[in-house]
């Protein structure tokens, strides 16, 4: 019997609180600080983050609905996905996703017309990631393009919310945005797909990693992450970050890429899900440390 407590917990799991905190709060706040070159007025920016959280929570719910078959074949995910274990019905999940989407659009309506239209576009784009006719998550190479467009839309939303000129803002944030695209949106997502390669292949989900194989995907993930770090150095020079911030960045990335190289070498020989998981988790941990370092360095004006 599914108790009320289990149902409530199941609905909470569907929105992936850790992803919301990491992507919308930590990474999102970092982008705001870099764009403004300092900490924002929290009272002014909080509605932006509220709308982002609601939209992303809805997108996560829809993604779990679309991935029921994949999760059902996964030894790792099967125990934790509410729709697979039955603590939440598919109907309830659809209602939850639609309510979250509608609430985010409703709040966006009161900001300004451009922000509202961009929010609708972002909601549609996120929905198409999981569902037909595009279902971008199941298309090799195009699924990586999704995240690049996502970052561009996010910057457009932020500049619209703050009523800043888009082109000038894009130029100012571009070095850091390039780092985020390469390291997080391409390198990390490919590492995640390596982790899920066996499940996706069994369920017929044709991701980029399924198409090219985990060995080649690990090479690409390694290279994209490395180029992303070069983009961070460009950002550090552009924003005139202090030398010891750059040294701290090196202290994070040197051992990280040593581990990446070890994982990549193991994956060249044979696929190992545990190695794939370590590869992905190392990406997440290093990304968290780099993001926090960048946020506080620029926020507290630790510059030359």
C-alpha positions in Angstrom: 0.0 0.0 0.0 1.3 3.5 -0.9 0.9 5.8 2.0 0.3 9.6 1.8 3.8 10.1 3.1 5.3 8.0 0.3 3.2 9.8 -2.3 4.3 13.3 -1.1 7.9 12.1 -1.0 7.5 10.7 -4.5 6.2 14.0 -5.9 9.2 15.7 -4.3 11.7 13.3 -5.9 10.1 13.9 -9.3 11.3 17.5 -9.3 14.9 16.5 -8.4 15.7 18.9 -5.6 19.4 18.4 -5.9 19.4 19.3 -9.6 17.3 22.3 -8.9 19.7 23.5 -6.2 22.7 22.8 -8.4 21.5 24.0 -11.8 19.1 26.8 -10.9 20.6 28.2 -7.6 24.3 27.5 -7.7 25.1 27.7 -11.4 22.3 30.2 -12.0 23.4 32.5 -9.3 27.0 32.3 -10.6 25.8 33.5 -14.0 24.0 36.4 -12.4 27.1 37.4 -10.4 29.4 37.2 -13.5 27.0 39.2 -15.6 26.6 42.0 -12.9 30.3 41.7 -11.8 29.1 41.6 -8.2 26.4 40.2 -5.9 22.9 41.2 -7.0 20.1 42.8 -4.9 18.5 39.6 -3.6 15.1 41.2 -3.2 15.1 42.1 -6.9 16.4 38.8 -8.3 14.4 36.3 -6.1 11.4 36.2 -8.5 13.7 35.3 -11.4 15.0 32.3 -9.4 11.5 31.3 -8.3 10.3 31.2 -11.9 13.4 29.3 -12.9 12.9 26.8 -10.2 9.2 26.2 -11.0 10.0 25.8 -14.8 12.8 23.4 -14.2 10.8 21.4 -11.6 8.1 21.0 -14.3 10.7 20.0 -16.9 12.2 17.4 -14.5 8.8 15.9 -13.9 8.1 15.6 -17.6 11.5 14.1 -18.2 10.8 11.3 -15.7 7.4 10.6 -17.4 9.2 10.3 -20.8 12.0 8.1 -19.3 9.8 5.5 -17.5 10.9 2.7 -19.9 14.6 3.7 -19.6 14.4 3.9 -15.8 12.6 0.6 -15.6 15.6 -1.1 -17.2 18.1 0.6 -15.0 19.4 -1.2 -11.9 20.6 2.1 -10.6 17.5 4.3 -11.2 14.8 1.6 -10.7 14.8 1.7 -6.9 14.5 5.5 -6.7 12.1 6.6 -9.5 8.6 7.1 -8.1 6.9 6.4 -11.5 8.8 3.1 -11.7 8.2 1.9 -8.2 4.6 3.1 -8.3 4.5 5.6 -5.5 3.3 8.3 -8.0 0.9 7.6 -10.9 1.6 8.9 -14.4 -1.6 10.9 -14.2 -0.5 12.6 -11.0 2.9 13.3 -12.5 1.3 15.0 -15.6 -0.8 17.1 -13.3 2.2 18.1 -11.3 4.3 19.0 -14.4 1.5 21.1 -15.9 0.8 23.0 -12.7 4.5 23.9 -12.3 4.7 25.0 -15.9 1.5 27.1 -15.6 2.6 28.7 -12.3 6.0 29.7 -13.8 4.3 31.2 -16.8 1.7 33.0 -14.6 4.4 34.7 -12.6 6.5 35.5 -15.7 3.4 37.4 -17.1 3.8 40.1 -14.4 7.5 40.8 -15.1 7.4 42.2 -18.7 6.1 41.0 -22.1 9.5 40.0 -23.4 10.3 38.0 -20.3 6.9 36.3 -20.5 7.4 35.3 -24.2 10.9 34.0 -23.5 9.6 32.0 -20.6 7.0 30.3 -22.8 9.7 29.6 -25.4 11.9 28.1 -22.7 9.1 25.9 -21.4 8.3 24.6 -24.9 12.0 24.0 -25.5 12.4 22.0 -22.3 9.3 20.0 -23.0 10.6 19.1 -26.5 13.7 17.8 -24.9 11.7 14.8 -23.6 8.7 14.4 -25.9 7.9 14.2 -29.6 7.9 15.5 -32.2 11.5 16.6 -31.5 12.4 14.5 -28.4 15.9 15.9 -28.4 17.2 13.7 -25.6 17.0 10.7 -27.9 18.8 12.2 -30.9 22.6 11.9 -31.3 24.5 15.2 -31.3 21.3 17.3 -31.3 20.8 16.6 -27.6 24.1 18.5 -27.0 22.8 21.4 -29.1 19.8 21.6 -26.7 22.0 22.7 -23.8 23.7 25.4 -25.9 20.4 26.8 -26.9 19.2 26.5 -23.3 22.1 28.6 -22.0 21.4 31.3 -24.6 17.7 31.4 -23.7 18.6 31.6 -20.0 20.9 34.6 -20.6 18.1 36.3 -22.7 15.7 35.7 -19.9 18.0 37.1 -17.3 18.8 40.3 -19.3 15.1 40.7 -20.0 14.3 40.4 -16.3 17.0 42.9 -15.3 16.2 45.1 -18.3 19.8 45.0 -19.6 20.9 45.2 -23.2 21.1 41.7 -24.5 24.1 42.1 -27.0 26.2 44.0 -24.6 25.4 41.6 -21.7 26.2 38.6 -24.0 29.5 40.1 -24.9 30.4 40.6 -21.2 29.4 37.2 -20.0 30.6 35.3 -23.1 33.9 33.9 -21.8 32.2 32.4 -18.7 29.2 31.3 -20.8 31.6 29.5 -23.1 33.2 27.7 -20.1 29.7 26.7 -18.9 28.7 25.4 -22.3 31.8 23.3 -22.8 32.4 22.0 -19.3 28.8 21.6 -18.0 26.5 21.5 -21.1 28.7 19.3 -23.2 31.4 17.6 -21.2 29.3 16.8 -18.1 26.2 15.8 -20.0 28.3 13.4 -22.1 29.8 11.9 -19.0 26.2 11.5 -17.6 25.3 9.6 -20.8 28.3 7.4 -20.4 27.1 6.5 -17.0 23.6 5.7 -18.4 24.9 4.0 -21.6 23.7 0.5 -20.8 20.3 1.6 -19.7 19.8 3.9 -22.7 20.9 1.2 -25.2 18.6 -1.4 -23.7 15.6 0.9 -23.9 16.4 2.0 -27.4 17.2 5.6 -26.4 19.7 6.7 -29.1 21.8 9.3 -27.3 25.2 10.5 -28.7 27.0 8.1 -26.4 24.9 5.2 -27.6 25.6 6.2 -31.2 29.4 6.6 -30.9 30.1 4.2 -28.0 31.3 5.0 -24.4 35.0 4.8 -25.4 34.7 7.6 -28.0 32.3 9.5 -25.8 34.8 9.5 -23.0 37.4 11.0 -25.3 35.1 13.8 -26.4 34.0 14.5 -22.8 37.7 14.7 -21.7 38.5 17.1 -24.6 35.4 19.3 -24.2 36.1 19.6 -20.5 39.7 20.6 -21.1 38.7 23.3 -23.7 36.1 24.5 -21.2 38.9 25.0 -18.7 40.8 27.1 -21.3 37.6 29.2 -21.7 37.6 29.7 -17.9 41.2 31.1 -18.1 39.9 33.5 -20.7 37.2 34.5 -18.3 39.7 34.9 -15.5 41.8 37.2 -17.6 38.8 39.2 -18.9 37.4 39.7 -15.4 40.9 40.4 -14.0 40.7 37.7 -11.3 43.5 37.6 -8.8 46.4 35.2 -9.3 45.6 33.1 -6.2 42.1 32.5 -7.7 43.7 31.1 -10.8 46.1 29.0 -8.6 43.0 27.7 -6.7 41.4 26.8 -10.0 44.5 24.8 -11.0 44.4 23.0 -7.6 40.9 21.8 -8.5 41.4 21.0 -12.2 44.8 19.3 -12.2 43.7 16.3 -9.9 40.3 16.4 -11.7 41.8 15.8 -15.1 44.2 13.2 -13.7 41.1 11.3 -12.6 39.4 12.0 -16.0 42.4 10.5 -17.8 42.3 7.4 -15.6 38.6 6.9 -16.2 38.9 7.5 -19.9 41.7 5.0 -20.1 39.6 2.3 -18.4 36.7 3.0 -20.7 38.8 2.5 -23.7 39.3 -1.1 -22.7 35.7 -2.0 -21.7 32.6 -0.4 -20.4 32.2 -0.3 -16.7 29.2 1.4 -15.1 31.0 2.1 -11.9 33.8 3.9 -13.8 31.1 5.8 -15.7 29.5 6.8 -12.5 32.8 8.0 -11.0 33.5 9.9 -14.3 30.2 11.8 -14.0 30.4 12.4 -10.2 33.9 13.9 -10.6 32.6 16.2 -13.3 29.8 17.4 -10.9 32.1 17.9 -7.9 34.7 19.8 -9.9 32.0 21.9 -11.5 30.6 22.8 -8.1 34.0 23.8 -6.7 34.8 25.9 -9.8 31.4 27.6 -9.8 31.6 28.5 -6.1 35.2 29.7 -6.6 34.2 31.9 -9.5 31.0 33.2 -7.8 32.7 34.4 -4.6 35.8 35.7 -6.4 33.8 38.0 -8.5 31.2 38.7 -5.9 33.8 39.9 -3.4 35.8 41.5 -6.1 39.0 39.4 -5.7 40.7 41.0 -8.7 44.1 42.2 -9.7 
